[in-house]
Amino acid sequence: MTEFTPKLVCFSCKFGWGYLNSNGYEKQLKNLIPITCSGKVDTTHIIDAFKEGADGVLILGCPDRECHFQTGNYQARKRILLLRKVLKEFGIDPGRLKIALSIDPEGTQIPVVIDAMKKEIKSLGPLRPAV
Amino acid sequence: VSTVDMFKCKACGMCVSACPAGARELTGSDMEERISEVYASL
């Protein structure tokens, strides 16, 4: 039996995470989607990720009161809070969807945060069990 | 159109969809392309 490797989709705000890193880190990290603002992530983007086979979705946004677009991070946080409740109603563990509001100009913490979430998802198992 | 499109940028004071700097990136077309690419690989 092959070991389960979680498929994690990560949306990362360009203004808070990795904006000083010019090494093209976003290409090196699998399934990382750089975005203009965490508030740009719509619920349909998240639902589609799960539909397409993702085991988890992580959103990286700016810290409180530091959103480049004023309240995009609050909008994202509200959306995630509500969506987690909806996912729970559909039998999907809310732990599969997370938002991290912090700042990391060098982008060095991005792989660390992704790995931490992957570990959590690994303990939950695949969203759709292999047939 | 997401709600962020109506917010104003701290730097230039314009809304995201009207920002002259990197309009393509800011309107989200780059993001949508990357999303399709990533979702197709899942």
Backbone of each chain as nested JSON, in Angstrom:
{
  "chains": [
    {"id": "A", "residues": [
      {"number": 1, "name": "MET", "atoms": {"N": [0.845, -1.203, 0.0], "CA": [0.0, 0.0, 0.0], "C": [0.879, 1.251, 0.0]}},
      {"number": 2, "name": "THR", "atoms": {"N": [0.567, 2.177, -0.888], "CA": [1.4, 3.38, -0.969], "C": [1.038, 4.367, 0.142]}},
      {"number": 3, "name": "GLU", "atoms": {"N": [2.065, 5.129, 0.525], "CA": [1.861, 6.097, 1.602], "C": [1.063, 7.295, 1.097]}},
      {"number": 4, "name": "PHE", "atoms": {"N": [0.155, 7.753, 1.916], "CA": [-0.694, 8.893, 1.53], "C": [0.091, 10.213, 1.587]}},
      {"number": 5, "name": "THR", "atoms": {"N": [0.136, 10.916, 0.453], "CA": [0.766, 12.23, 0.397], "C": [-0.334, 13.263, 0.187]}},
      {"number": 6, "name": "PRO", "atoms": {"N": [-0.557, 14.132, 1.171], "CA": [-1.657, 15.089, 1.037], "C": [-1.432, 16.08, -0.103]}},
      {"number": 7, "name": "LYS", "atoms": {"N": [-2.523, 16.369, -0.81], "CA": [-2.469, 17.387, -1.867], "C": [-3.003, 18.673, -1.259]}},
      {"number": 8, "name": "LEU", "atoms": {"N": [-2.11, 19.627, -1.085], "CA": [-2.496, 20.88, -0.437], "C": [-2.4, 22.035, -1.426]}},
      {"number": 9, "name": "VAL", "atoms": {"N": [-3.47, 22.791, -1.539], "CA": [-3.451, 23.984, -2.389], "C": [-3.259, 25.182, -1.473]}},
      {"number": 10, "name": "CYS", "atoms": {"N": [-2.263, 26.013, -1.799], "CA": [-1.96, 27.154, -0.93], "C": [-2.072, 28.47, -1.71]}},
      {"number": 11, "name": "PHE", "atoms": {"N": [-2.934, 29.362, -1.235], "CA": [-3.056, 30.703, -1.814], "C": [-2.205, 31.633, -0.959]}},
      {"number": 12, "name": "SER", "atoms": {"N": [-1.271, 32.341, -1.572], "CA": [-0.35, 33.169, -0.793], "C": [-0.402, 34.636, -1.237]}},
      {"number": 13, "name": "CYS", "atoms": {"N": [-0.705, 35.514, -0.288], "CA": [-0.788, 36.953, -0.577], "C": [0.604, 37.501, -0.9]}},
      {"number": 14, "name": "LYS", "atoms": {"N": [0.727, 38.17, -2.024], "CA": [2.022, 38.671, -2.476], "C": [2.537, 39.836, -1.633]}},
      {"number": 15, "name": "PHE", "atoms": {"N": [1.636, 40.509, -0.962], "CA": [2.057, 41.679, -0.185], "C": [2.544, 41.311, 1.216]}},
      {"number": 16, "name": "GLY", "atoms": {"N": [2.199, 40.136, 1.671], "CA": [2.602, 39.743, 3.018], "C": [3.635, 38.636, 3.049]}},
      {"number": 17, "name": "TRP", "atoms": {"N": [3.625, 37.803, 2.016], "CA": [4.452, 36.598, 2.051], "C": [5.386, 36.533, 0.838]}},
      {"number": 18, "name": "GLY", "atoms": {"N": [6.67, 36.544, 1.109], "CA": [7.669, 36.298, 0.07], "C": [7.897, 37.399, -0.939]}},
      {"number": 19, "name": "TYR", "atoms": {"N": [7.496, 38.639, -0.619], "CA": [7.667, 39.707, -1.613], "C": [9.123, 40.144, -1.796]}},
      {"number": 20, "name": "LEU", "atoms": {"N": [9.979, 39.792, -0.84], "CA": [11.4, 40.133, -0.986], "C": [12.202, 38.987, -1.602]}},
      {"number": 21, "name": "ASN", "atoms": {"N": [11.545, 37.87, -1.795], "CA": [12.228, 36.701, -2.337], "C": [12.113, 36.707, -3.859]}},
      {"number": 22, "name": "SER", "atoms": {"N": [13.264, 36.863, -4.506], "CA": [13.232, 36.935, -5.971], "C": [13.715, 35.636, -6.612]}},
      {"number": 23, "name": "ASN", "atoms": {"N": [13.764, 34.56, -5.835], "CA": [14.269, 33.278, -6.365], "C": [13.194, 32.432, -7.035]}},
      {"number": 24, "name": "GLY", "atoms": {"N": [12.033, 33.032, -7.215], "CA": [10.947, 32.278, -7.849], "C": [10.466, 31.136, -6.974]}},
      {"number": 25, "name": "TYR", "atoms": {"N": [10.384, 31.387, -5.666], "CA": [9.982, 30.343, -4.715], "C": [8.61, 29.757, -5.051]}},
      {"number": 26, "name": "GLU", "atoms": {"N": [7.751, 30.599, -5.662], "CA": [6.386, 30.143, -5.937], "C": [6.347, 29.017, -6.965]}},
      {"number": 27, "name": "LYS", "atoms": {"N": [7.398, 28.967, -7.812], "CA": [7.46, 27.892, -8.817], "C": [8.004, 26.608, -8.185]}},
      {"number": 28, "name": "GLN", "atoms": {"N": [8.833, 26.799, -7.135], "CA": [9.435, 25.62, -6.5], "C": [8.442, 24.884, -5.599]}},
      {"number": 29, "name": "LEU", "atoms": {"N": [7.501, 25.648, -5.029], "CA": [6.528, 25.02, -4.135], "C": [5.34, 24.539, -4.949]}},
      {"number": 30, "name": "LYS", "atoms": {"N": [5.046, 23.261, -4.807], "CA": [3.966, 22.669, -5.594], "C": [2.609, 23.204, -5.113]}},
      {"number": 31, "name": "ASN", "atoms": {"N": [1.739, 23.47, -6.054], "CA": [0.363, 23.905, -5.759], "C": [0.267, 25.222, -5.001]}},
      {"number": 32, "name": "LEU", "atoms": {"N": [1.262, 26.087, -5.161], "CA": [1.203, 27.407, -4.53], "C": [0.655, 28.413, -5.544]}},
      {"number": 33, "name": "ILE", "atoms": {"N": [-0.332, 29.174, -5.131], "CA": [-0.936, 30.162, -6.025], "C": [-0.729, 31.552, -5.434]}},
      {"number": 34, "name": "PRO", "atoms": {"N": [0.184, 32.336, -6.014], "CA": [0.373, 33.696, -5.507], "C": [-0.857, 34.542, -5.855]}},
      {"number": 35, "name": "ILE", "atoms": {"N": [-1.327, 35.33, -4.912], "CA": [-2.519, 36.155, -5.139], "C": [-2.256, 37.598, -4.731]}},
      {"number": 36, "name": "THR", "atoms": {"N": [-3.061, 38.496, -5.245], "CA": [-2.896, 39.915, -4.946], "C": [-3.292, 40.216, -3.508]}},
      {"number": 37, "name": "CYS", "atoms": {"N": [-4.325, 39.57, -3.04], "CA": [-4.803, 39.798, -1.674], "C": [-5.591, 38.561, -1.244]}},
      {"number": 38, "name": "SER", "atoms": {"N": [-5.494, 38.216, 0.029], "CA": [-6.239, 37.032, 0.502], "C": [-7.745, 37.221, 0.304]}},
      {"number": 39, "name": "GLY", "atoms": {"N": [-8.189, 38.478, 0.279], "CA": [-9.609, 38.768, 0.053], "C": [-10.073, 38.429, -1.348]}},
      {"number": 40, "name": "LYS", "atoms": {"N": [-9.106, 38.198, -2.255], "CA": [-9.456, 37.832, -3.634], "C": [-9.867, 36.368, -3.751]}},
      {"number": 41, "name": "VAL", "atoms": {"N": [-9.549, 35.581, -2.74], "CA": [-9.898, 34.156, -2.797], "C": [-11.391, 34.01, -2.515]}},
      {"number": 42, "name": "ASP", "atoms": {"N": [-12.07, 33.479, -3.503], "CA": [-13.513, 33.312, -3.392], "C": [-13.83, 31.91, -2.856]}},
      {"number": 43, "name": "THR", "atoms": {"N": [-15.033, 31.759, -2.327], "CA": [-15.429, 30.44, -1.819], "C": [-15.426, 29.409, -2.958]}},
      {"number": 44, "name": "THR", "atoms": {"N": [-15.766, 29.854, -4.159], "CA": [-15.802, 28.904, -5.293], "C": [-14.393, 28.366, -5.597]}},
      {"number": 45, "name": "HIS", "atoms": {"N": [-13.381, 29.217, -5.404], "CA": [-12.004, 28.754, -5.625], "C": [-11.686, 27.603, -4.66]}},
      {"number": 46, "name": "ILE", "atoms": {"N": [-12.141, 27.756, -3.428], "CA": [-11.85, 26.75, -2.394], "C": [-12.648, 25.467, -2.651]}},
      {"number": 47, "name": "ILE", "atoms": {"N": [-13.934, 25.646, -2.911], "CA": [-14.789, 24.478, -3.182], "C": [-14.267, 23.719, -4.408]}},
      {"number": 48, "name": "ASP", "atoms": {"N": [-13.879, 24.473, -5.448], "CA": [-13.347, 23.843, -6.664], "C": [-12.088, 23.041, -6.364]}},
      {"number": 49, "name": "ALA", "atoms": {"N": [-11.247, 23.58, -5.465], "CA": [-10.014, 22.861, -5.107], "C": [-10.362, 21.501, -4.525]}},
      {"number": 50, "name": "PHE", "atoms": {"N": [-11.334, 21.465, -3.618], "CA": [-11.746, 20.182, -3.032], "C": [-12.372, 19.27, -4.093]}},
      {"number": 51, "name": "LYS", "atoms": {"N": [-13.154, 19.882, -4.989], "CA": [-13.788, 19.093, -6.05], "C": [-12.754, 18.475, -6.987]}},
      {"number": 52, "name": "GLU", "atoms": {"N": [-11.672, 19.225, -7.233], "CA": [-10.645, 18.755, -8.163], "C": [-9.698, 17.74, -7.527]}},
      {"number": 53, "name": "GLY", "atoms": {"N": [-9.84, 17.54, -6.229], "CA": [-9.035, 16.489, -5.597], "C": [-8.083, 16.936, -4.509]}},
      {"number": 54, "name": "ALA", "atoms": {"N": [-8.148, 18.199, -4.1], "CA": [-7.265, 18.658, -3.019], "C": [-7.724, 18.056, -1.691]}},
      {"number": 55, "name": "ASP", "atoms": {"N": [-6.744, 17.769, -0.825], "CA": [-7.081, 17.252, 0.505], "C": [-7.153, 18.38, 1.523]}},
      {"number": 56, "name": "GLY", "atoms": {"N": [-6.605, 19.534, 1.162], "CA": [-6.628, 20.67, 2.067], "C": [-6.357, 21.971, 1.333]}},
      {"number": 57, "name": "VAL", "atoms": {"N": [-6.811, 23.071, 1.917], "CA": [-6.577, 24.39, 1.321], "C": [-6.048, 25.322, 2.412]}},
      {"number": 58, "name": "LEU", "atoms": {"N": [-4.967, 26.003, 2.091], "CA": [-4.355, 26.936, 3.044], "C": [-4.294, 28.324, 2.41]}},
      {"number": 59, "name": "ILE", "atoms": {"N": [-4.686, 29.336, 3.181], "CA": [-4.633, 30.71, 2.669], "C": [-3.686, 31.522, 3.55]}},
      {"number": 60, "name": "LEU", "atoms": {"N": [-2.72, 32.157, 2.912], "CA": [-1.771, 32.979, 3.647], "C": [-2.086, 34.445, 3.373]}},
      {"number": 61, "name": "GLY", "atoms": {"N": [-2.399, 35.188, 4.421], "CA": [-2.758, 36.594, 4.254], "C": [-1.942, 37.493, 5.168]}},
      {"number": 62, "name": "CYS", "atoms": {"N": [-2.151, 38.782, 5.038], "CA": [-1.414, 39.765, 5.852], "C": [-1.955, 39.798, 7.284]}},
      {"number": 63, "name": "PRO", "atoms": {"N": [-1.121, 40.275, 8.229], "CA": [-1.592, 40.346, 9.621], "C": [-2.671, 41.41, 9.809]}},
      {"number": 64, "name": "ASP", "atoms": {"N": [-3.296, 41.397, 10.986], "CA": [-4.348, 42.371, 11.311], "C": [-3.878, 43.806, 11.084]}},
      {"number": 65, "name": "ARG", "atoms": {"N": [-4.724, 44.608, 10.522], "CA": [-4.504, 46.038, 10.246], "C": [-3.357, 46.307, 9.266]}},
      {"number": 66, "name": "GLU", "atoms": {"N": [-2.852, 45.278, 8.589], "CA": [-1.746, 45.518, 7.655], "C": [-2.065, 45.085, 6.235]}},
      {"number": 67, "name": "CYS", "atoms": {"N": [-3.345, 44.931, 5.941], "CA": [-3.717, 44.522, 4.586], "C": [-3.463, 45.683, 3.621]}},
      {"number": 68, "name": "HIS", "atoms": {"N": [-2.825, 45.384, 2.508], "CA": [-2.53, 46.413, 1.509], "C": [-3.823, 46.994, 0.933]}},
      {"number": 69, "name": "PHE", "atoms": {"N": [-4.864, 46.189, 0.958], "CA": [-6.153, 46.649, 0.441], "C": [-7.153, 46.854, 1.571]}},
      {"number": 70, "name": "GLN", "atoms": {"N": [-6.641, 47.365, 2.662], "CA": [-7.408, 47.772, 3.847], "C": [-8.024, 46.629, 4.64]}},
      {"number": 71, "name": "THR", "atoms": {"N": [-9.041, 45.96, 4.085], "CA": [-9.716, 44.936, 4.887], "C": [-9.837, 43.586, 4.171]}},
      {"number": 72, "name": "GLY", "atoms": {"N": [-9.01, 43.369, 3.169], "CA": [-9.069, 42.11, 2.416], "C": [-8.856, 40.9, 3.312]}},
      {"number": 73, "name": "ASN", "atoms": {"N": [-7.908, 41.028, 4.26], "CA": [-7.624, 39.894, 5.151], "C": [-8.803, 39.6, 6.085]}},
      {"number": 74, "name": "TYR", "atoms": {"N": [-9.518, 40.634, 6.522], "CA": [-10.7, 40.422, 7.368], "C": [-11.798, 39.727, 6.559]}},
      {"number": 75, "name": "GLN", "atoms": {"N": [-11.952, 40.19, 5.312], "CA": [-12.961, 39.575, 4.441], "C": [-12.66, 38.09, 4.264]}},
      {"number": 76, "name": "ALA", "atoms": {"N": [-11.366, 37.8, 4.047], "CA": [-10.96, 36.408, 3.85], "C": [-11.22, 35.604, 5.112]}},
      {"number": 77, "name": "ARG", "atoms": {"N": [-10.879, 36.177, 6.259], "CA": [-11.058, 35.447, 7.519], "C": [-12.533, 35.131, 7.778]}},
      {"number": 78, "name": "LYS", "atoms": {"N": [-13.387, 36.125, 7.515], "CA": [-14.833, 35.916, 7.693], "C": [-15.324, 34.782, 6.793]}},
      {"number": 79, "name": "ARG", "atoms": {"N": [-14.852, 34.854, 5.519], "CA": [-15.27, 33.867, 4.523], "C": [-14.847, 32.456, 4.948]}},
      {"number": 80, "name": "ILE", "atoms": {"N": [-13.624, 32.34, 5.442], "CA": [-13.099, 31.023, 5.845], "C": [-13.872, 30.488, 7.045]}},
      {"number": 81, "name": "LEU", "atoms": {"N": [-14.159, 31.385, 7.99], "CA": [-14.908, 30.994, 9.189], "C": [-16.265, 30.397, 8.812]}},
      {"number": 82, "name": "LEU", "atoms": {"N": [-16.948, 31.064, 7.91], "CA": [-18.263, 30.579, 7.481], "C": [-18.148, 29.303, 6.654]}},
      {"number": 83, "name": "LEU", "atoms": {"N": [-17.155, 29.295, 5.761], "CA": [-16.991, 28.124, 4.892], "C": [-16.62, 26.873, 5.679]}},
      {"number": 84, "name": "ARG", "atoms": {"N": [-15.841, 27.062, 6.742], "CA": [-15.484, 25.913, 7.591], "C": [-16.746, 25.275, 8.177]}},
      {"number": 85, "name": "LYS", "atoms": {"N": [-17.704, 26.121, 8.552], "CA": [-18.97, 25.61, 9.096], "C": [-19.747, 24.847, 8.02]}},
      {"number": 86, "name": "VAL", "atoms": {"N": [-19.748, 25.394, 6.819], "CA": [-20.45, 24.736, 5.707], "C": [-19.797, 23.388, 5.403]}},
      {"number": 87, "name": "LEU", "atoms": {"N": [-18.467, 23.374, 5.363], "CA": [-17.747, 22.125, 5.068], "C": [-18.079, 21.061, 6.104]}},
      {"number": 88, "name": "LYS", "atoms": {"N": [-18.157, 21.488, 7.363], "CA": [-18.469, 20.547, 8.446], "C": [-19.846, 19.908, 8.213]}},
      {"number": 89, "name": "GLU", "atoms": {"N": [-20.787, 20.73, 7.769], "CA": [-22.14, 20.215, 7.491], "C": [-22.132, 19.174, 6.375]}},
      {"number": 90, "name": "PHE", "atoms": {"N": [-21.169, 19.312, 5.472], "CA": [-21.065, 18.357, 4.359], "C": [-20.136, 17.185, 4.676]}},
      {"number": 91, "name": "GLY", "atoms": {"N": [-19.754, 17.083, 5.917], "CA": [-18.933, 15.952, 6.352], "C": [-17.453, 16.092, 6.045]}},
      {"number": 92, "name": "ILE", "atoms": {"N": [-17.035, 17.311, 5.736], "CA": [-15.6, 17.541, 5.489], "C": [-15.02, 18.188, 6.743]}},
      {"number": 93, "name": "ASP", "atoms": {"N": [-13.949, 17.614, 7.258], "CA": [-13.342, 18.147, 8.473], "C": [-12.906, 19.599, 8.244]}},
      {"number": 94, "name": "PRO", "atoms": {"N": [-13.349, 20.534, 9.114], "CA": [-12.982, 21.952, 8.926], "C": [-11.477, 22.203, 9.001]}},
      {"number": 95, "name": "GLY", "atoms": {"N": [-10.753, 21.246, 9.589], "CA": [-9.299, 21.373, 9.673], "C": [-8.619, 21.323, 8.315]}},
      {"number": 96, "name": "ARG", "atoms": {"N": [-9.369, 20.947, 7.294], "CA": [-8.803, 20.88, 5.942], "C": [-8.718, 22.256, 5.288]}},
      {"number": 97, "name": "LEU", "atoms": {"N": [-9.318, 23.234, 5.934], "CA": [-9.278, 24.604, 5.397], "C": [-8.744, 25.532, 6.482]}},
      {"number": 98, "name": "LYS", "atoms": {"N": [-7.64, 26.21, 6.166], "CA": [-7.041, 27.085, 7.174], "C": [-6.599, 28.4, 6.571]}},
      {"number": 99, "name": "ILE", "atoms": {"N": [-6.541, 29.406, 7.449], "CA": [-6.014, 30.705, 7.022], "C": [-4.952, 31.121, 8.04]}},
      {"number": 100, "name": "ALA", "atoms": {"N": [-3.838, 31.618, 7.54], "CA": [-2.771, 32.101, 8.42], "C": [-2.537, 33.568, 8.094]}},
      {"number": 101, "name": "LEU", "atoms": {"N": [-2.785, 34.435, 9.079], "CA": [-2.577, 35.865, 8.859], "C": [-1.293, 36.277, 9.569]}},
      {"number": 102, "name": "SER", "atoms": {"N": [-0.259, 36.476, 8.776], "CA": [1.038, 36.84, 9.334], "C": [1.849, 37.535, 8.241]}},
      {"number": 103, "name": "ILE", "atoms": {"N": [3.105, 37.799, 8.543], "CA": [3.944, 38.434, 7.521], "C": [5.281, 37.7, 7.437]}},
      {"number": 104, "name": "ASP", "atoms": {"N": [5.733, 37.491, 6.209], "CA": [6.993, 36.78, 5.998], "C": [7.603, 37.281, 4.686]}},
      {"number": 105, "name": "PRO", "atoms": {"N": [8.267, 38.44, 4.75], "CA": [8.793, 39.043, 3.506], "C": [9.719, 38.134, 2.713]}},
      {"number": 106, "name": "GLU", "atoms": {"N": [10.549, 37.354, 3.406], "CA": [11.514, 36.486, 2.712], "C": [10.866, 35.199, 2.179]}},
      {"number": 107, "name": "GLY", "atoms": {"N": [9.722, 34.887, 2.694], "CA": [9.041, 33.673, 2.253], "C": [9.629, 32.393, 2.804]}},
      {"number": 108, "name": "THR", "atoms": {"N": [10.492, 32.514, 3.818], "CA": [11.151, 31.325, 4.357], "C": [10.19, 30.458, 5.184]}},
      {"number": 109, "name": "GLN", "atoms": {"N": [9.16, 31.093, 5.709], "CA": [8.225, 30.347, 6.554], "C": [7.154, 29.614, 5.739]}},
      {"number": 110, "name": "ILE", "atoms": {"N": [7.033, 29.97, 4.466], "CA": [5.962, 29.367, 3.65], "C": [6.075, 27.834, 3.628]}},
      {"number": 111, "name": "PRO", "atoms": {"N": [7.271, 27.268, 3.301], "CA": [7.354, 25.792, 3.3], "C": [7.087, 25.202, 4.682]}},
      {"number": 112, "name": "VAL", "atoms": {"N": [7.464, 25.933, 5.738], "CA": [7.269, 25.443, 7.115], "C": [5.773, 25.347, 7.423]}},
      {"number": 113, "name": "VAL", "atoms": {"N": [5.036, 26.422, 7.081], "CA": [3.591, 26.448, 7.329], "C": [2.894, 25.368, 6.502]}},
      {"number": 114, "name": "ILE", "atoms": {"N": [3.327, 25.22, 5.25], "CA": [2.726, 24.206, 4.369], "C": [2.973, 22.803, 4.938]}},
      {"number": 115, "name": "ASP", "atoms": {"N": [4.215, 22.542, 5.376], "CA": [4.537, 21.214, 5.924], "C": [3.723, 20.913, 7.18]}},
      {"number": 116, "name": "ALA", "atoms": {"N": [3.55, 21.945, 8.031], "CA": [2.779, 21.755, 9.268], "C": [1.338, 21.364, 8.928]}},
      {"number": 117, "name": "MET", "atoms": {"N": [0.771, 22.056, 7.93], "CA": [-0.613, 21.74, 7.559], "C": [-0.696, 20.366, 6.903]}},
      {"number": 118, "name": "LYS", "atoms": {"N": [0.319, 20.036, 6.101], "CA": [0.329, 18.714, 5.447], "C": [0.324, 17.599, 6.493]}},
      {"number": 119, "name": "LYS", "atoms": {"N": [1.074, 17.818, 7.583], "CA": [1.122, 16.811, 8.654], "C": [-0.265, 16.62, 9.254]}},
      {"number": 120, "name": "GLU", "atoms": {"N": [-0.959, 17.745, 9.48], "CA": [-2.309, 17.675, 10.059], "C": [-3.258, 16.929, 9.121]}},
      {"number": 121, "name": "ILE", "atoms": {"N": [-3.137, 17.242, 7.824], "CA": [-4.016, 16.591, 6.839], "C": [-3.7, 15.102, 6.735]}},
      {"number": 122, "name": "LYS", "atoms": {"N": [-2.419, 14.788, 6.855], "CA": [-2.016, 13.38, 6.788], "C": [-2.701, 12.581, 7.889]}},
      {"number": 123, "name": "SER", "atoms": {"N": [-2.825, 13.22, 9.07], "CA": [-3.484, 12.519, 10.172], "C": [-5.005, 12.371, 9.915]}},
      {"number": 124, "name": "LEU", "atoms": {"N": [-5.552, 13.271, 9.104], "CA": [-6.985, 13.176, 8.769], "C": [-7.237, 12.146, 7.67]}},
      {"number": 125, "name": "GLY", "atoms": {"N": [-6.21, 11.909, 6.858], "CA": [-6.362, 10.966, 5.745], "C": [-6.851, 11.653, 4.487]}},
      {"number": 126, "name": "PRO", "atoms": {"N": [-6.944, 10.909, 3.396], "CA": [-7.381, 11.517, 2.13], "C": [-8.843, 11.926, 2.192]}},
      {"number": 127, "name": "LEU", "atoms": {"N": [-9.189, 12.973, 1.453], "CA": [-10.579, 13.448, 1.445], "C": [-11.476, 12.409, 0.766]}},
      {"number": 128, "name": "ARG", "atoms": {"N": [-10.963, 11.881, -0.356], "CA": [-11.696, 10.805, -1.032], "C": [-10.839, 9.549, -0.929]}},
      {"number": 129, "name": "PRO", "atoms": {"N": [-11.306, 8.562, -0.207], "CA": [-10.483, 7.352, -0.098], "C": [-10.23, 6.729, -1.464]}},
      {"number": 130, "name": "ALA", "atoms": {"N": [-9.017, 6.254, -1.65], "CA": [-8.653, 5.618, -2.937], "C": [-9.512, 4.382, -3.158]}},
      {"number": 131, "name": "VAL", "atoms": {"N": [-10.003, 4.237, -4.383], "CA": [-10.895, 3.109, -4.708], "C": [-10.064, 1.895, -5.067]}}
    ]},
    {"id": "B", "residues": [
      {"number": 1, "name": "VAL", "atoms": {"N": [-16.448, 39.117, -9.636], "CA": [-15.816, 40.278, -8.972], "C": [-15.845, 40.051, -7.463]}},
      {"number": 2, "name": "SER", "atoms": {"N": [-14.672, 40.054, -6.867], "CA": [-14.639, 39.836, -5.419], "C": [-14.792, 41.169, -4.695]}},
      {"number": 3, "name": "THR", "atoms": {"N": [-15.066, 41.091, -3.406], "CA": [-15.277, 42.312, -2.623], "C": [-14.023, 43.179, -2.577]}},
      {"number": 4, "name": "VAL", "atoms": {"N": [-12.862, 42.518, -2.7], "CA": [-11.6, 43.268, -2.647], "C": [-11.493, 44.261, -3.8]}},
      {"number": 5, "name": "ASP", "atoms": {"N": [-12.134, 43.934, -4.922], "CA": [-12.074, 44.821, -6.081], "C": [-12.624, 46.208, -5.769]}},
      {"number": 6, "name": "MET", "atoms": {"N": [-13.448, 46.275, -4.748], "CA": [-14.04, 47.574, -4.41], "C": [-13.237, 48.329, -3.353]}},
      {"number": 7, "name": "PHE", "atoms": {"N": [-12.259, 47.649, -2.749], "CA": [-11.445, 48.32, -1.74], "C": [-10.363, 49.151, -2.407]}},
      {"number": 8, "name": "LYS", "atoms": {"N": [-9.886, 50.125, -1.647], "CA": [-8.865, 50.99, -2.235], "C": [-7.469, 50.631, -1.733]}},
      {"number": 9, "name": "CYS", "atoms": {"N": [-6.528, 50.712, -2.659], "CA": [-5.135, 50.409, -2.357], "C": [-4.574, 51.488, -1.434]}},
      {"number": 10, "name": "LYS", "atoms": {"N": [-3.807, 51.069, -0.428], "CA": [-3.219, 52.023, 0.508], "C": [-2.221, 52.931, -0.21]}},
      {"number": 11, "name": "ALA", "atoms": {"N": [-1.556, 52.383, -1.216], "CA": [-0.51, 53.134, -1.902], "C": [-1.048, 54.19, -2.858]}},
      {"number": 12, "name": "CYS", "atoms": {"N": [-1.957, 53.807, -3.737], "CA": [-2.384, 54.757, -4.766], "C": [-3.805, 55.274, -4.559]}},
      {"number": 13, "name": "GLY", "atoms": {"N": [-4.546, 54.687, -3.667], "CA": [-5.901, 55.178, -3.38], "C": [-6.935, 54.774, -4.413]}},
      {"number": 14, "name": "MET", "atoms": {"N": [-6.52, 53.925, -5.371], "CA": [-7.484, 53.491, -6.392], "C": [-7.993, 52.105, -6.05]}},
      {"number": 15, "name": "CYS", "atoms": {"N": [-9.145, 51.746, -6.591], "CA": [-9.655, 50.405, -6.315], "C": [-8.839, 49.385, -7.11]}},
      {"number": 16, "name": "VAL", "atoms": {"N": [-8.846, 48.162, -6.635], "CA": [-7.972, 47.134, -7.213], "C": [-8.171, 46.979, -8.715]}},
      {"number": 17, "name": "SER", "atoms": {"N": [-9.408, 46.951, -9.142], "CA": [-9.64, 46.704, -10.569], "C": [-9.227, 47.886, -11.445]}},
      {"number": 18, "name": "ALA", "atoms": {"N": [-9.102, 49.09, -10.838], "CA": [-8.739, 50.257, -11.637], "C": [-7.267, 50.626, -11.512]}},
      {"number": 19, "name": "CYS", "atoms": {"N": [-6.547, 49.934, -10.645], "CA": [-5.153, 50.29, -10.389], "C": [-4.326, 50.199, -11.671]}},
      {"number": 20, "name": "PRO", "atoms": {"N": [-3.591, 51.256, -12.031], "CA": [-2.837, 51.231, -13.28], "C": [-1.59, 50.337, -13.206]}},
      {"number": 21, "name": "ALA", "atoms": {"N": [-1.116, 50.065, -11.997], "CA": [0.096, 49.238, -11.864], "C": [-0.26, 47.773, -11.957]}},
      {"number": 22, "name": "GLY", "atoms": {"N": [0.199, 47.12, -13.005], "CA": [-0.03, 45.678, -13.158], "C": [-1.496, 45.32, -13.155]}},
      {"number": 23, "name": "ALA", "atoms": {"N": [-2.273, 46.009, -13.97], "CA": [-3.721, 45.8, -13.975], "C": [-4.094, 44.331, -14.191]}},
      {"number": 24, "name": "ARG", "atoms": {"N": [-3.351, 43.664, -15.05], "CA": [-3.645, 42.26, -15.358], "C": [-3.516, 41.397, -14.104]}},
      {"number": 25, "name": "GLU", "atoms": {"N": [-2.428, 41.669, -13.382], "CA": [-2.178, 40.914, -12.162], "C": [-3.249, 41.221, -11.12]}},
      {"number": 26, "name": "LEU", "atoms": {"N": [-3.565, 42.507, -10.993], "CA": [-4.49, 42.923, -9.942], "C": [-5.941, 42.541, -10.224]}},
      {"number": 27, "name": "THR", "atoms": {"N": [-6.3, 42.458, -11.492], "CA": [-7.681, 42.076, -11.782], "C": [-7.906, 40.579, -11.559]}},
      {"number": 28, "name": "GLY", "atoms": {"N": [-6.799, 39.862, -11.409], "CA": [-6.944, 38.457, -11.057], "C": [-6.836, 37.501, -12.223]}},
      {"number": 29, "name": "SER", "atoms": {"N": [-6.574, 37.983, -13.438], "CA": [-6.493, 37.047, -14.567], "C": [-5.275, 36.127, -14.416]}},
      {"number": 30, "name": "ASP", "atoms": {"N": [-4.196, 36.657, -13.836], "CA": [-3.009, 35.837, -13.568], "C": [-3.359, 34.722, -12.6]}},
      {"number": 31, "name": "MET", "atoms": {"N": [-4.108, 35.115, -11.57], "CA": [-4.496, 34.174, -10.523], "C": [-5.357, 33.054, -11.106]}},
      {"number": 32, "name": "GLU", "atoms": {"N": [-6.319, 33.45, -11.945], "CA": [-7.216, 32.451, -12.533], "C": [-6.446, 31.455, -13.393]}},
      {"number": 33, "name": "GLU", "atoms": {"N": [-5.448, 31.966, -14.129], "CA": [-4.627, 31.08, -14.969], "C": [-3.86, 30.084, -14.122]}},
      {"number": 34, "name": "ARG", "atoms": {"N": [-3.269, 30.586, -13.062], "CA": [-2.481, 29.736, -12.168], "C": [-3.391, 28.701, -11.48]}},
      {"number": 35, "name": "ILE", "atoms": {"N": [-4.592, 29.139, -11.114], "CA": [-5.554, 28.236, -10.473], "C": [-5.88, 27.066, -11.409]}},
      {"number": 36, "name": "SER", "atoms": {"N": [-6.185, 27.388, -12.678], "CA": [-6.513, 26.311, -13.629], "C": [-5.342, 25.343, -13.772]}},
      {"number": 37, "name": "GLU", "atoms": {"N": [-4.123, 25.917, -13.831], "CA": [-2.908, 25.115, -13.979], "C": [-2.746, 24.15, -12.787]}},
      {"number": 38, "name": "VAL", "atoms": {"N": [-2.909, 24.703, -11.566], "CA": [-2.724, 23.905, -10.347], "C": [-3.827, 22.861, -10.215]}},
      {"number": 39, "name": "TYR", "atoms": {"N": [-5.067, 23.263, -10.443], "CA": [-6.193, 22.329, -10.274], "C": [-6.117, 21.18, -11.275]}},
      {"number": 40, "name": "ALA", "atoms": {"N": [-5.612, 21.492, -12.48], "CA": [-5.474, 20.439, -13.492], "C": [-4.429, 19.409, -13.08]}},
      {"number": 41, "name": "SER", "atoms": {"N": [-3.467, 19.84, -12.265], "CA": [-2.39, 18.923, -11.864], "C": [-2.734, 18.117, -10.615]}},
      {"number": 42, "name": "LEU", "atoms": {"N": [-3.854, 18.399, -9.994], "CA": [-4.207, 17.703, -8.732], "C": [-4.565, 16.231, -8.98]}}
    ]}
  ]
}
